[in-house]
């Protein structure tokens, strides 16, 4: 048990440490203020010297700001403040429900400080934007521990798409389907519609797979409208190379030595048909997909393939230089803000191994954007061009000036 004297000794040490840091900060701030004064009073001899001094000034100010933020955080911790990043918008951590506080941490490590983490605390992973939507987050974490989770798939996915990704873990059981049967054996599962009892349908407009397959006949717009019809257009996707926008899988694989394309990722892969075609060629593909009014992830899994429920804004959960191929059809397009898209492209570059392939399949944009925005953006990322095909998208008329870009790009070997 710690004595009162020990507490007092620690308090004095913390106080002295803070005072020392305040003195250092005061010295740094004073130095930078003097630099600002000299900068404003000194005539500049040339444009080059102006740029140099401006850059140095910005560096000094940034350093001061960083030191100030760090010191304020330490002062708050020494004073025993309970506020953290988990305080959310306009509230303290103490006001959060106990289950949410438990989910977001931090938690003390049972064995104390660990060099692997560099700390004695563990913060469970949580999307940076989660606390911008604190009411929704509280609702998401409201359930009876150990019992059935609320049926809130749509609500949870909307939180993810707002940037609350990953969501916090929960201590409840997702609803199980009634009458569940074992899946169809592989490889027949690749092209078999699973039984309706394989999933729960609460979150979707359709309540069976027949309804989903028949969506292709409806005039209403749906995400990946005909993807569940495995005997329709899905059956022939990527089998043929037309020499234009539609590249064939075999032609793409033929750009590399046999057997060297082994593992990869399909971003926004619908119901997993790209992964199915690759699996037939002994290539393992992880398919990222969202459940937009349809059980896309469950359907991918039913085919004996690997789904990954992450949005296009999520950092790819793969280590640097590990994938042989990344493919994306339609999803990476001009609906994504330019900055977010460029970060995504650099992330694709990051996870590809040297010589790995990025197959950008039917990227959609306006004609004016292609040369002014997206071609330069892809150039900045640093891929080599193996194939590059641009063509008009004519289904809504010539006057729309809508274009597709298909490209086969390679991460440089060195």
N, C-alpha and C positions, 0 to 999 in steps of 0.2 A: 504494500500500500504506500502511495506517495505521501510524504509528509507536507505540512503547510510550508515549512521552510524550503523544501525542494520546489514547490510551486512558485514561491516568491523568488527563488534563485533563477528559475527559468524565465519568469516574467521580467526580471532585471536584465538578463541576457538578451531577450527578445527586444526589450526597449532600447538597449544600447546598440543592438544590430540595426534597428530601424533608424536610430539617430545617425549612425554612421552612413547608412545608405542615403538618408536625406541630405547629408552634407555633400556626399559625392554627386547626387543629383543636382544640388544647387550649384556646385562647381561646373558641371556639364552644361546646365542651362545658361549660367552666366557666360561661359566660354562661347556658346553658340549665339547668345544675344550680342556679344562683342563682335562675332563674325558677321552677323547681320548688319550691325552699325557700320563696320568697316566696308562691307560690300556696298552699302547704300551711299557711302560718302566717297568712295574711290572711283575715279574716272577709269573706264575700261579702255584699253588700248586697241583691242581688236575683237571681232566677233568670236574668235576661238577662245579668248580668255573669258569672255562673258559666259559662254557655254560651260567652260570648265568650272568657273566659280559658282554658277547656278547649280550644277550637278553636285558640287561639294556642299553647298548650302542645303540642298534637299536631303543629302545623305545625313548631315548633322541633325537636321530637324527630325528626320525619321528615327534616328538613334535616340534622341531625346524623348520622343513620343513613346518609343518602346520601353525605355527605362522607366518612364513615368507610369505606364500601365502596369509593368511588373511590380514596381514598388507599391502602388496603390493596392494591388491584389494581396501583397504580403502584409501590408498594414491591416487590411480587412481581415485576413486570416489570424493575425496576432491579436486583434481586438475581439476575436470570437464571432465575427459576422457569419450568419448562416446563409447569406445570399450566394448563389452560384449561378452558373449558366443555366441551371435547371429552374431558376426562379420564374422563367417565362415572362410574359408581358404583364406588367403591373401587378405582380404578386410575389410573395416570398415562398421559399421552399417549404416552410412549415405549413403552408396552406394547401399543399398538394395532397391528394389521397395517399394513404400509406402504401398501397400496392404500386402506384406510379413511382413514388420515391424509392421503393425497394427495387423496381425494375431499372431505374436510371442510375442508381448508385450515387456516390462511389462506395465501394466496399473495401474494407481493410483486408489485406492479404493475410491468410492464416499464419504464414511463416515469416511475416514481416517483409522488409525490403527485398526486392528481387532485381538483380542486374539485368535480366531480360527485359523487364518493363521500365527499369529506371525509376521506380517508385514503390511505395508500400500500399498503394491503392489501385483498385481496378474499376474502371468506368465501362459498363456495358455499352456496346455500339448503339448509336442513336443518331438519326438524321439531323443535320444542323438546323433544319427549318421546323422541326417538330414543335418547338415552343412558340413559334409564331401562330400556332393554332392550338392554344392550350386547352380550350374548351373541348375541341374535338378529341384531343389526346386523352383528356380525362375520361371522356365518354368511351373511348376505345379500351381504356384500362379499367373499366367498371364491369366487373363480373364476379361470380362466386368461385373462389379458388378451389380447384379440384373438380369442378362441375363442368357442364357443357358451355362452351363459349357462345356468346351472342352470334346470331347469323348476320354478320356485318361485313361480308366480303367486299361489297361495292363501296361502303363507307371507308373501309381500311385501304382499299386500292386508291381511292381518291386522296386520302392522306399521303400515301406514297407519292402520287403524282404531283402533289403540292411541295414536295421536297422532304417530307418526313419519311426518309428512307435511309437506312432500314428502320422499320417500326420496332418499338420495344418488344421484347419477348413477353409472353403471357403464360400464366399458370392455369390454363383451362383446356378442355378437350374440344377440338372442332367436331361439329356434328357429323356423324357417320351415316352413310347411305343405308337404306333398308334393303335387305335381300342381296347384299353384296356377294358376288361370285368371283372365283379366281380369274385372272386375266387370260386372254388368248395367248397361247405359247408363241414364242418367237421362232421363226421369222414371219409366220402368218399374221402376227399382230401388226406388222408394218402397214398392211393394206386392209385391215378389218375394222369396221365400226364397232366400238365396244358396246356392251349391254347398257341399257338406261340405268340399271341399278348400280353401276360402277361409281356414280357420284351423287351428290345432293344438288338439286336444281333450284333451290330457293332464290339464288342471286340472279337468275337469268329469266328473260322473257319466255324463251322456249323451255319446255319441261321434258323434252326427250330429244334424242339425236335425229329422229326423222324430221322433226321441225327444223333443226339446224341445217340438215342437208337440203331441205326444200327452200331455204332462204334464197337460193340462187334464182328462183323463179319470181321473187317479189320485186316490186319497183322501189321499195324503200331502201335507203342506203344503210349498209351495215359494214362494220370493220371486217375485212377479209370475208366478204359475203359468201363465196363459194368454197371456202377452205375445208369445210367439213364433208364435202362431196368427194370422196376418194376415187370415185369412178368417173369423175368429170375432168375438168382441166388439171386438177392436181395430179392425175395419172400420167400426164405427159410433160409436166414442168421440167425444164432443164435437160431433157433427153436429147434435144436437137439444137444445133448451133446454126442460126440463120445468116451468119456473117454480118449481122447488124447489131441491134440492141440486145437480142436474146442470145446470150452465150450458153453453150452446152457444158455440162459438168465434165464430160470426157475430154473436151477440148481444153478446158481450164486445167484439169489434172495433168494433161499431156504437156504442159509448159514446164513441168518439173520431172526429175528422174522418178521412175516407178517406185511406189512405196514410201516416198518422202513426205507426202501429205497424209498425215495420220490422225491429227486431232485439230479441232477448231471450234468456232463459234458462229452461230447464225443470229444476228441481231434483229429482233422483231420478226421471228420466223413463223408466225401464224400457227398452223397446226402441226408443224414439224416435217413437212414433205421434203424440204431440202436435206434435212438430217437423215430422213429415210433413204433418199437416193444415195447419199454419201455412205450410209451404213451398208448398203448393198455393195459398195466398193471398198469395204473394210476401213472406212474413215469414220471416226467417232466425232460427232458434232453435238455440242451443247446448244440448245435453242432458247433464247430469251423471248418471252412473250408476256403480254398483259391480257387479262380476262375482260375484254370489252364486250359485255353482254353475251358471253359465251365461255365455256369451260376449256379455254385453249390449253392451259398448262396440264389439266387432267387428261385431255385428249392426246397430247404429246406423250405423256407418260404411258397411256394405254397402248401406244404403238411400240413400247419397249425402248423409247428414246428418253433423253435427259432434258427436262424443262428447267428453266430458271426464271423465276418471277421477279424481274427487276425492270425498271424503266430505262429509257434511253439516256436519262440524265445521270444514272448511277455509274460510279467508277467501276470499270470491269474487274470482277473479283478473281483475276488471274495474275500470276507473277510475271515479271518482265521477261520478254523473249521466250515464251513457252508454247505459243500456238503456231501451227503451220498455216492456217487459213482463217480469215474472218470474212463472212458474207453478210450483206444486208440488202434487202430488196424493198423499195418504196419507203421504208421507215425513216431512213436518213434523207431528209429532203428540206425544202425551204420553209417548212412550218416551224423549224427549230431556230431559235435566235442564233445569230451568227457566232457569238462568243461561245455559246454552249456547244454548237456544232464543231467548232474548231478544237475545243477541249476534247470532244468525243473522238475526233479524228486522230489527235495526238495520243489518246488513250489506246486506240486500235494499233497505232504504230508501236506503242510501248509493249503490248502483250505479244506482238508477232515476233518470231525468231528472225534473225538475219536470213534473207531470202524468202521469208513468209509472204503469203499472198493476201491482198485485200481486194475482194470482189465487190465492187460497188454496182449494184444491180438496179437499173431503172430509177436513178436519182431524179427527182422531179424539181423543176424550177422554171421561172420565166426566162425567155431568151436573153433579155438584158442582164439577168443575174449571172448567167453561166460564165461569160467571159470577164465580167467586172468583179464578181465576188467569189464564185466557187472554184473556178479553175486556178486563180491565184492562191486561194486558201489551200487547196490540195497540193499546190506547188510548194507552199511554205512548210507543210508537214514533212516533205522530203521523200516521198515515194518515187520509185522508178515506174514509168509507164510501159506496160507490156501490150495493153490494148486500150483504146480510147474511142468511144463511139457516141456521138450526139445525134439525136433525131427528134423530129416534131411529134408532139402528142396531139392528135387530131380529133379525138373523140368528142371534144366540145367545140370544134370549129377552128378554122385557120386564124381568125381574128384574135384569138386568145393569146397567141405567141407563147404557148406552153411547150416545154421541151423535156426530154428524158436524156440522161447521161448514163451510159454503162461503161465501166472502166475496170480493167484488171491491173492492179498496181502491186508493186513488189517493194518490200523493205530492203534497202541496200545491204549487201553482204558485209560491207565494212563501213 
